[in-house]
Amino acid sequence: MNVEKATIYLVEMNLRHPFRTSFGVTQKRDILLISLHSEGFVGWGECVSEQGPWYSGETINSSKHIISDYIIPWLKDSQIEDPKQYPKMVNKIKGNQMAKACVEDALWDLYGKMNEKSLKELVNGEKKEIPAGISLGIQDSPEILLDKIKGAIERNYKRVKIKIEPGWDVEIIKLIRDFYPDLQLMVDANSAYRLKDKLIFHSLDRYDLMMIEQPLQYYDIIDHAKLQKEISTPICLDESIKSVDDARVAIEVDACKIINVKPSRIGGITETLKIHDLAKTIKIPLWCGGMLETGIGRAKNVAISSLSTFTLPNDISESSRYYTNFIIDPIFELNKNGTLTVPEKHGLGVEIKEEIIEKYKIMKESI
């Protein structure tokens, strides 16, 4: 693949409802997209970095800088036969996983279209449908949260994830369990606690949770290992895992029993496949997490979730749950059994509505 042109967009996407975590409240998102052109084909990628360094050290501005000033010039002078060669090309860039992943996603989409294969086929995915879970942010009242859980159950979502933070944890989970004793339920702290808060997790241990996601520091593995020894509920690591090596170390020291794989957090699809191979060997369950992606990132996540090691319900909901404007066709809709259908068309498997991207763009730069 000889990339002839790259176009970077910044698109304003409006959320249907505010989404609150321990990081803060998100009402709208400015999202970085990239298209790569080669031999009449176009591949698309999405960057999940945010306006501020809340989830990670990356931001929209830093990602655009890395992509525009380093990765694209290197692509211009490179001949990539397979997207798996790309990580070696950008290996000299330390960190900046989300920027790297954005371009790699576009290369995979481009490669699939040029070779008439779907992304699912390229990664050797096995499932035709993937189980969908829902993530519910911190609400203004317990009553609102219970009402949202009721709606998720009626929609047949396979599991419900509740965001927690100090003051919105044990009592709210107790309340949920009183109403829904058999609900497939997990909690996500987004690094809101420290090891000194371990009694909170001892208390949560009694509520039969599927897992507790990233309770401690975003960079930590050792304290998670200490906490996991004291509770029976599986710890799932998210922010702590930025590569297959992080995953291996975390497993070796028993810091977690489950891993949330966000391809964009770990640098892209190639690194995801390495964690998939590790999980096959060690037999640790995986699931795919979400970052409020548009349809482009969502299509990538759905294809990745078709891998055999992704055995738990994923944080990938229907398209209409988050956004009011859609940039793909068809959008992802929830099946009656609480699953999403994996696209089988070439590349990402969805059509990109460039007229919608043009309508909502606030920046466009062609290189």
N, C-alpha and C positions, 0 to 999 in steps of 0.2 A: 504494500500500500504506500503510494506516494501522495502525501497530503498536499493538495494544491492551494487550499484556502481554509482559513479558520475564521469563524465569526463568533464573537462573544456578545451575549445579551445580558442585560440586567432587567428583570421583569418583576413588576409589582403584582403580587397575588394576595387577594383578600380572603381571610379565613371566615368561614361561616359563623363560627363562635370563637370567643377568646379561649386560648389554651394556656392554663396556668400550671407551672411546675415549681419546684423549690428555687429554680433560677429566676423566675419572674413570669410575666404575662405576655403572650404573643397574640396580637390582634391582626397583623398583616405581615407578610414576608416579602422582602426583596430577594429574588433568587437569581443566581448566576447560571446561565445556560451556555453551552458551546455547541456549535455545529462544525464538523470537519467534512471537507469535500474532496472526493477523489474519483476520477473516471466516471463522472455523472452520478455517483452515489453520494448520499449525505448521511453521516452518523451523528447522533445527538447524545450529549452528556449533561448531567445536572450536578452542580456543586451545592452541598448541604451546609456550608459554613454560614454563620449568621452575621448580623450587622455588628454585634459585639462579641468579645471572647468569653461567652458565658458557658457554653458546653465544652469548648476546647479553646486552645490558644489561637485558632484560625478565625479570620473574619472575611467578609465578602471582599474588602479592599486588599487584604493580604493575599487571598486566593487569586484574585484577578492579577495582581502583581506577579505572582509566581508563574501563572499560566502565560500571561502576555510577554513577560520579559525573559523567561527561561525556557519553559516547556515548548511553546510554539516555535521559537527559533530553532530549537534542537530538532523538532519534528520536520521542519522545512529541509534540514540537511540530512535526514535519516530515511532509510528505506526499511519499513517494518513489514515483515512477511506475516507475522502472527502477533496478536495483542499481548501474548505472554512474554514477548521480547521487550515490551515497553518498560516494565519496572526496572530492568537493568539500565535502561537509558536515563531514567530520572533518579537513579539510586544515589547520585551525588548530592541531591537535594535532601537535606535533613528535615524530618518532620513533614509538615504541610501535606498530610495524607489526603485531606479532602480535595485540595487542588489537584493532586496527582490522580485521584480517583475520577474526578470529573472528566479529564481528558481520556483516561483509559476506558471509561464507559462509552464514550463516543467512538473510540477505536473498535471496541467489541461490536457495537451496533453497525458500524461501517463494514467491518469484516464479515459479519453475518449476512448483510445485504449483498455484498460482492460475491459471496460464496453460496448464496441461496440457502442459508441455514438460520434457524431461530437461535436466540441466545440460550434457550433451554437445551437445545440440541448441542450447541457448542460446549456447554459446561457438563454435558451428560446428566442432565436432570431427568428424573424418573416419574414425577407425579404430574397428572393432568390437572389436578386441582390441589390447592394448598389451603390448610386450615387457617382461618383468620381470627385474630384476637383484637380486642379493642382496648385502647388506652384512654382512661378518663382522668383529666386534670383535676387539680384542687378546686373545689367548688365553693360558692358563697355560703352554702348551708348543707348540712347532712341530708335534708329533704330533697334538695336538688340532685345530689349525688345518687340517692336511692332511686329517684325517678329516672335518671340516666342509665343506671344499672338495669332497671326494669325494661327500658327500651332496648338495651343490648341483648338481653335474654330473649325478648320477643323477636329480635332479628336473627337469633340463633348463632351469635358469635360464640366461638369455641372456648374462649376464656376472657375474663375481665381483669385488666390491670389498673390499679389505683395508685396515683401519685401521692406520696406522703412527704411530710416535713414535720419538724418539731411542733407539737401542738395539734397536729392533724395526722394521728397515727393509730395508737392502740384503741382508743375509744371509738374511732370511726370504723375500724376493722371489726371490733366487737359488734357494733350496730349492724354492719353488713351481714355478719354471720348470724345474727339473730333473725334477720329477714330471709337470708339465703344460705342455709346451712350446707347445701351441697354444691354451691357455685364453684366452678374452677376459677380460683382467685389468686392473684399475686399482687405484690406491692413493689413500687419503684421509688427509691429515695433520692436518686440523682445526686449522690454524695453529700447529702444534707446532715449526716451524723458523723460522730467520731467514736473511737473505741470506748471512751468513757461513758457513752450512752448505751452500752450493751444491754442494760436491764430492759430497755425498750424492746429489744429483739428477743430477749428471754420471754417477755410478755406476749409478743406476736407469735411465738413458737406454739402457743396453744390453739391457734385458729386454723390449723390445717391448710396453710398456704402452699401453693405450688412452688414458690420461690420468693426470695427477697432480692431485688435487683439493686446493685451498686449502693449499698448502705453507707460506705465510708469514702474516704478521699478518692478523687478521680484518678490519681496516679498510684494509689496504694495497692499492694498485693499482700504484704506481710501481715498487716492488721486484719485484713479480711480472713487470712488463714487462722489467726488467733480467734476471731469471732466464730468462724465456721466450726471450730472444735467445741464451742460452747453451746451451739444450738443445733437442733435436728433439721430445721427447715433449710432446704438447699439455698446457698448463696449463688446468685447469678451475677457475673461480672459483665459490665458494659464499657464504661469510659476507661477502665484500666487496661483494656485489651486493644492495642494499636497495631499488633502484628502477630504472626504465627508464633514467634518466639515468646511474646508476652503470654500467649495462650498456653504454651508448653510449660513455662515457669509456673504460672498460676495453678495448673493442674498438678505439677510435681510437688508443690508445697501445700496442696489441698486448700487453696484459697477459695475455690468454688466447685460446685458440682454441675453447673450449667453455664453456657456462654451465650450471650446475646451477640450475634454477629451483625454489625452494620458495615456492609462493604465499603461505604464511603469513609468510615472512621478508620479503617485499617489500610487504606491506600488503593482499594479497588477489587476487581473480580479475581484477578490472579492470586492475590494474597488470601482472598476468601476460599479459593480452591485448596490452598495449602492447609488452612484450618480445617476444611472438610476432610482432607486426607488424614490429618492428625486425629480428628474425632472418630474416624473409621477405625483407626488403630487402637485408640484408648477407650473407645466406647463412651464418650461423653455427649449428652444431647445438646443440640444447637437449636436456635431459632433466629429469625431475622427481625431486627429492630427497625423502627421507622424514625425519620427526622423531618416529619411534615413535608415529605417530598411531593412534587407535582406528579403528573402522570408519567413523565420521563423516568424519574428516579423510582417511582412505584413499579413500573414495568420491569426494571432491572431487579428490584427486590423480589418480585413475584417469581421471576425465572430462577433466581438463586435459591429460593425457598423450595423449589422442586427437587433439590438435591436430597439424597437418601438420609443424610445425617441431620437434616432439619426436621426433627421429629415432634417438636412442640409447636403449639399455635403461635403464629407470627404477629408482630405489630404492623399488620398491613390491612387496613380497612378499605371499604369501598370509597371511590373517588369523591362522591358527594358528601361524605362525612366532614371533610375539612374545607374545601374550596368552593367558591361561587363561580369561578371561571375555569374552564378546562382547556388544556392545550394538547390533548390527545383524543383520538377517536379509534375504537370505542373507548369509553371510560370503563373503569373497573367497577363491576356491580357484584353485590353479595349474592351468592346462590342460596337457595332455600335451606341447604344443609350447612350454612355457615362457612362456605369455602369461596375462594376466588379461582377462576379458570386461568390456567397458565397460557399465555399467547403462543401460537404455533407458527405465526408468520415470520418472515425473515427479519433478522436483527432483533430489536426490542419487541417486535410483533405488533406495534401500534403505529398509527399514522400521526404525524406531528402536524398540528394545525398552526402553520406559520403565520397565518393572518391574525390569529389570536395573540401570538407572541409579539407581532408587530404592534398590535393595538395597545398592549399593556406594557410595552418596553419603556424603560426610562433611560436606557443607554444601549448603544449598538456600536460595535467596533470590529471591522474586518481586517484581517491580517493576511 
